[in-house]
Amino acid sequence: KDVSFESLSVMKPFDAWDAVPDAGKQQIIGLIFLAEIISESNGVHYTKGGPLPTIIFPPINFSGVDPATLKKKQDSELNNGRLAMIA
């Protein structure tokens, strides 16, 4: 079955999932499973004070960003998160 990302992008989510070949679904689920196994087997869990799993949360260097711009973007992100919790 010939499926392209373009053809999947115009479908509704459940229809797109149904259109993905079984081998593709197995690859997606297998990769998610592998990422979970790797992130969950690293000593102290990140929710209990351990380091964030870099396979899921890659480190980002913000040292080159102007502090005022960074503060404004952090405040905007925080406000968007608060609004999302209210909605």
Secondary structure as GFF3:
##gff-version 3
##sequence-region A 1 87
A	DSSP	alpha_helix	5	9	.	.	.	ID=ss1
A	DSSP	alpha_helix	13	19	.	.	.	ID=ss2
A	DSSP	alpha_helix	22	40	.	.	.	ID=ss3
A	DSSP	three_ten_helix	46	48	.	.	.	ID=ss4
A	DSSP	alpha_helix	67	86	.	.	.	ID=ss5
###
